[in-house]
Amino acid sequence: MDVKTKTAVYFFLWYFFNIVFNVYNKSTLNVFPYPWLISTLQLAATSLWMLTVWATKVQPKPVVSKVFLLAVAPVALFHTIGHVSACVSFSKMAVSFTHVIKAAEPVFSVILSGPLLGQTFAPAVWYSLIPIVAGCSMAAMKEVSFNIVGFQGAMISNLAMVLRNITSKKSLNDFKHIDGINLYGILGIIGLFYLAPAAYVMEGAQWSAGYAAAVAKVGEQKLWQMLFLSGIFYHLYNQVSYQALTNITPVTFSVGNALKRVAVIVASVIYFRNPVSPLNAAGSALALLGAYLYTKASESKKSAAAPTAMTKADRSYSAYNEQFIQTTGLTGLTLEEFDV
């Protein structure tokens, strides 16, 4: 398998799992509109998956301490808030529009990274925020599915994810022996403990009646299938982004992430047949263009310092990562093989 083919397979898996997750997640929310419970089940899927690979020694079990758990707890809290608030948004609005609003995450990142991390940004980064804000505003003006709770959910998710990243940079620098997939698993497990009781408080009284209504619509077997696949694909698309894409440069990853949102939006519009006005389409395109420009501007300096090969000393390396790549046939890729 040549380099171009391997790269295409990487991106196909990442995009495919993400699109399928968004379709199943929204389809499930349409018949069973309880985002707090569904997001809890998705974290449970990740928790069970990771506990299984740790127990079977497919993935080395991370060595954690009380100090690490105290450091990672706030990161997991913001991770959980970002996840459940996005799910709330998906339950209230079209998948496509939620992703347009989610494209505004760089705005929060630039505004908060200065005072909290002391970071400074080039003028090009600041300029890239203009089309993001303008595009989101244009898209919202004619969005048929616009819902204030859904809009707030997407914005809260943006804020929480940025705070998660900032808190991670401030708190976890001394724990780089915890590789990416293990950290993701730990965030999911701690997040499950945060979210399960909150979900019960927020929606628990409605679950019984909601379950009966959903079974009447699609049948019990179909409902459980939708819930199961929503959880599995939630984990898979995150796993691929943590694992398969660790073999490419940060710029390639970031650009791919920006374009992935375009693929999800297009796929969801086609699948759910959401009406899109010219102003909505133009605003969405402008916001996504801004996100792309932000990616290029903010990553331009990082690419020069990117490592040329992944080793066992790297944070992203793990036996599970290596086995996953070998199983899919995606072996032998190094960063030098990419022309970005």
C-alpha positions as MATLAB code, in Angstrom:
seq = 'MDVKTKTAVYFFLWYFFNIVFNVYNKSTLNVFPYPWLISTLQLAATSLWMLTVWATKVQPKPVVSKVFLLAVAPVALFHTIGHVSACVSFSKMAVSFTHVIKAAEPVFSVILSGPLLGQTFAPAVWYSLIPIVAGCSMAAMKEVSFNIVGFQGAMISNLAMVLRNITSKKSLNDFKHIDGINLYGILGIIGLFYLAPAAYVMEGAQWSAGYAAAVAKVGEQKLWQMLFLSGIFYHLYNQVSYQALTNITPVTFSVGNALKRVAVIVASVIYFRNPVSPLNAAGSALALLGAYLYTKASESKKSAAAPTAMTKADRSYSAYNEQFIQTTGLTGLTLEEFDV';
ca = [
       0.000    0.000    0.000;
       1.588    3.285   -1.121;
       1.717    6.448    0.969;
      -1.182    8.206   -0.768;
      -3.419    5.163   -0.353;
      -2.508    4.817    3.319;
      -3.245    8.475    3.924;
      -6.578    8.178    2.137;
      -7.537    5.196    4.310;
      -6.647    7.127    7.472;
      -8.901    9.991    6.521;
     -11.644    7.735    5.229;
     -11.892    5.900    8.576;
     -11.851    9.159   10.526;
     -14.470   10.818    8.348;
     -16.600    7.685    7.978;
     -16.822    6.972   11.710;
     -17.595   10.620   12.407;
     -20.345   10.835    9.792;
     -21.920    7.561   10.922;
     -21.803    8.727   14.545;
     -23.540   11.999   13.698;
     -26.237   10.201   11.701;
     -26.933    7.627   14.417;
     -26.698   10.175   17.202;
     -29.242   12.505   15.590;
     -31.498    9.626   14.505;
     -31.538    8.340   18.070;
     -32.230   11.789   19.487;
     -35.127   12.187   17.051;
     -36.952    9.201   18.537;
     -35.564    9.328   22.068;
     -34.870   13.029   22.816;
     -32.887   12.659   26.018;
     -29.405   14.002   25.284;
     -28.184   13.736   28.870;
     -28.872   10.004   28.946;
     -27.568    9.383   25.436;
     -24.328   11.265   26.091;
     -23.967    9.255   29.320;
     -24.319    5.995   27.368;
     -21.686    7.203   24.907;
     -19.211    7.817   27.723;
     -20.155    4.399   29.093;
     -19.280    2.854   25.723;
     -15.834    4.449   25.819;
     -15.356    3.384   29.453;
     -16.267   -0.247   28.758;
     -14.102   -0.336   25.639;
     -11.046    1.003   27.434;
     -11.544   -1.158   30.520;
     -11.721   -4.183   28.217;
      -8.500   -3.404   26.333;
      -6.731   -2.683   29.614;
      -8.000   -5.924   31.203;
      -6.986   -7.990   28.170;
      -3.613   -6.185   28.001;
      -4.192   -5.178   24.393;
      -3.408   -1.680   25.628;
      -0.996   -1.162   28.526;
      -2.904   -0.008   31.592;
      -1.876    3.516   32.592;
      -0.164    4.015   35.924;
      -2.072    6.769   37.685;
      -1.551    8.455   41.023;
      -3.678   10.571   43.318;
      -1.807   13.639   42.103;
      -2.627   12.787   38.486;
      -6.295   12.166   39.259;
      -6.542   15.536   40.989;
      -4.899   17.180   37.980;
      -7.073   15.444   35.398;
     -10.385   15.897   37.253;
     -11.071   19.463   36.007;
     -10.002   18.478   32.488;
     -12.535   15.635   32.573;
     -15.203   18.007   33.903;
     -14.825   20.399   30.960;
     -14.624   17.412   28.578;
     -17.927   16.143   29.961;
     -19.644   19.527   29.812;
     -18.487   19.978   26.230;
     -19.809   16.568   25.242;
     -23.227   16.745   26.858;
     -23.892   20.336   25.784;
     -23.092   19.419   22.175;
     -25.504   16.499   22.460;
     -28.165   18.878   23.802;
     -27.555   21.088   20.776;
     -27.886   18.152   18.387;
     -31.203   17.246   20.008;
     -32.631   20.719   19.365;
     -31.192   21.724   15.983;
     -30.055   20.260   12.686;
     -26.689   18.494   12.802;
     -25.417   20.794   10.074;
     -26.219   24.003   11.960;
     -24.759   22.742   15.233;
     -21.511   22.002   13.408;
     -21.501   25.475   11.896;
     -21.743   26.965   15.394;
     -19.107   24.512   16.624;
     -16.793   25.955   13.972;
     -16.661   29.079   16.155;
     -14.537   27.289   18.765;
     -11.349   29.115   17.614;
     -12.930   32.404   18.693;
     -13.103   31.185   22.293;
      -9.628   29.683   22.027;
      -7.980   32.938   20.939;
      -9.885   35.083   23.439;
      -9.172   32.822   26.424;
      -5.669   31.559   25.631;
      -4.226   35.049   26.028;
      -5.218   35.766   29.638;
      -5.116   32.125   30.808;
      -1.992   30.842   29.052;
      -0.196   34.051   28.157;
      -0.262   33.177   24.472;
      -0.035   35.771   21.739;
      -1.367   35.364   18.216;
      -0.300   36.691   14.850;
      -2.574   39.193   13.077;
      -3.534   36.485   10.568;
      -5.066   34.462   13.392;
      -7.165   37.404   14.567;
      -8.252   38.202   11.014;
      -9.410   34.604   10.528;
     -11.958   35.068   13.316;
     -13.854   37.700   11.290;
     -15.316   35.283    8.703;
     -16.092   32.784   11.488;
     -18.201   35.270   13.435;
     -19.762   36.763   10.300;
     -20.526   33.342    8.839;
     -22.148   32.013   12.001;
     -24.282   35.155   12.220;
     -25.386   34.849    8.590;
     -26.185   31.143    8.982;
     -28.269   31.791   12.100;
     -30.392   34.474   10.408;
     -32.149   32.029    8.074;
     -31.676   28.736    9.903;
     -34.985   26.835    9.899;
     -33.981   24.626   12.825;
     -32.686   27.482   14.994;
     -33.458   26.926   18.660;
     -32.118   29.078   21.472;
     -31.423   26.092   23.754;
     -29.639   24.320   20.923;
     -27.607   27.428   20.088;
     -26.643   27.887   23.731;
     -25.659   24.221   23.925;
     -23.283   24.559   20.971;
     -21.727   27.728   22.391;
     -21.321   26.178   25.852;
     -19.681   23.174   24.183;
     -17.225   25.484   22.398;
     -16.362   27.228   25.665;
     -16.011   23.967   27.594;
     -13.773   22.322   24.981;
     -11.467   25.327   24.908;
     -11.288   25.342   28.725;
     -10.590   21.598   28.606;
      -7.629   22.187   26.290;
      -6.319   25.108   28.336;
      -6.694   23.230   31.621;
      -4.964   20.220   30.096;
      -1.986   22.338   29.050;
      -1.732   23.875   32.518;
      -2.334   20.744   34.595;
      -1.002   17.735   32.690;
       2.461   18.799   31.565;
       4.016   16.604   34.254;
       2.145   13.486   33.108;
       3.309   13.006   29.533;
       3.817    9.297   30.168;
       0.025    8.950   29.794;
      -0.436    8.490   26.054;
      -3.309    9.940   24.048;
      -5.674    6.980   23.938;
      -5.198    6.257   27.658;
      -5.860    9.882   28.530;
      -8.997    9.813   26.417;
     -10.159    6.662   28.221;
      -9.503    8.214   31.635;
     -11.449   11.341   30.647;
     -14.366    9.154   29.577;
     -14.414    7.140   32.799;
     -14.193   10.162   35.093;
     -16.708   11.959   32.897;
     -19.125    9.068   33.320;
     -19.041    9.550   37.084;
     -19.738   13.242   36.597;
     -22.487   12.808   34.026;
     -24.539    9.817   35.193;
     -25.987   11.457   38.344;
     -26.433   14.790   36.549;
     -28.328   13.052   33.749;
     -30.652   11.405   36.240;
     -31.361   14.737   37.912;
     -31.974   16.482   34.576;
     -34.057   13.820   32.814;
     -34.561   10.762   35.021;
     -38.254   11.390   35.672;
     -38.941   11.364   31.915;
     -36.999    8.279   30.836;
     -39.711    5.692   31.413;
     -42.369    7.502   29.385;
     -39.809    8.486   26.748;
     -38.626    4.890   26.395;
     -42.192    3.652   25.902;
     -42.833    6.320   23.259;
     -39.603    5.490   21.418;
     -40.394    1.757   21.440;
     -43.823    2.542   19.991;
     -42.147    4.475   17.163;
     -39.301    2.177   16.118;
     -39.555   -0.984   18.220;
     -37.459   -2.050   21.199;
     -34.798   -3.913   19.219;
     -34.280   -1.016   16.806;
     -34.025    1.486   19.661;
     -31.357   -0.518   21.455;
     -29.504   -0.959   18.173;
     -29.487    2.808   17.650;
     -28.280    3.476   21.186;
     -25.566    0.832   20.857;
     -24.262    2.068   17.506;
     -24.346    5.680   18.660;
     -22.065    4.754   21.570;
     -19.744    2.517   19.545;
     -19.204    5.025   16.754;
     -18.707    7.814   19.281;
     -15.773    5.864   20.649;
     -14.447    4.734   17.268;
     -14.227    8.160   15.677;
     -12.417    9.504   18.727;
     -10.097    6.492   18.806;
      -9.135    6.948   15.182;
      -8.468   10.647   15.688;
      -6.214    9.849   18.673;
      -4.469    6.897   17.077;
      -4.440    6.643   13.318;
      -3.807   10.362   12.829;
      -0.879   10.545   15.235;
       1.350    9.543   12.314;
       0.792   12.742   10.338;
       1.889   16.312   10.876;
      -0.098   18.646   13.139;
      -0.950   20.848   10.159;
      -2.328   17.908    8.174;
      -4.335   16.831   11.199;
      -5.748   20.317   11.801;
      -6.656   20.899    8.164;
      -8.238   17.452    8.050;
     -10.220   18.287   11.165;
     -11.531   21.485    9.591;
     -12.499   19.707    6.377;
     -14.050   16.859    8.355;
     -16.677   19.280    9.628;
     -17.525   20.137    6.023;
     -17.970   16.436    5.227;
     -20.226   15.919    8.255;
     -22.353   18.958    7.377;
     -22.802   17.891    3.757;
     -23.560   14.280    4.710;
     -26.104   15.295    7.355;
     -27.882   17.721    5.017;
     -28.188   14.977    2.399;
     -29.246   12.272    4.854;
     -31.750   14.289    6.871;
     -32.816   16.455    3.900;
     -32.499   19.660    5.897;
     -33.653   22.767    4.007;
     -30.781   25.165    3.353;
     -31.387   28.757    2.245;
     -28.807   30.617    0.105;
     -27.935   32.875    3.057;
     -27.581   29.874    5.342;
     -25.315   28.109    2.854;
     -23.199   31.229    2.319;
     -22.870   31.818    6.059;
     -21.930   28.199    6.705;
     -19.312   28.291    3.966;
     -17.876   31.558    5.289;
     -17.658   30.231    8.859;
     -15.951   27.029    7.704;
     -13.556   29.025    5.535;
     -12.671   31.111    8.583;
     -12.043   27.934   10.598;
      -9.766   26.686    7.831;
      -7.872   29.991    7.676;
      -7.509   29.949   11.472;
      -6.046   26.450   11.266;
      -3.519   27.437    8.626;
      -2.545   30.636   10.436;
      -2.218   29.129   13.911;
      -0.391   25.987   12.818;
       2.093   27.554   10.396;
       4.801   27.942   13.052;
       4.122   24.573   14.645;
       4.730   22.698   11.397;
       8.355   23.806   11.318;
       8.955   22.212   14.709;
       6.964   19.042   14.053;
       8.797   15.756   14.786;
       9.888   13.650   11.850;
       9.089   10.235   13.263;
       7.120    8.696   16.050;
       9.011    6.772   18.681;
       8.143    4.965   21.856;
       9.210    8.050   23.763;
       6.434   10.094   22.187;
       3.272   10.677   24.177;
       1.120    9.458   21.281;
       2.837    6.065   21.057;
       1.268    2.997   22.599;
       1.195   -0.723   21.908;
      -2.522   -0.412   21.226;
      -1.854    2.325   18.695;
       0.764    0.193   16.942;
      -1.485   -2.868   16.908;
      -4.458   -0.855   15.643;
      -2.419    0.508   12.738;
      -0.967   -2.900   11.875;
      -4.419   -4.499   11.988;
      -5.766   -1.995    9.469;
      -2.685   -2.356    7.271;
      -1.666    1.257    7.870;
       1.991    0.674    8.697;
       5.236    2.335    7.873;
       3.994    5.899    7.630;
       6.411    8.579    8.763;
       6.022   12.324    8.863;
       8.728   12.846    6.229;
       6.496   11.241    3.613;
       3.971   14.070    3.708;
       4.264   17.157    1.578;
       2.253   19.781    3.458;
];
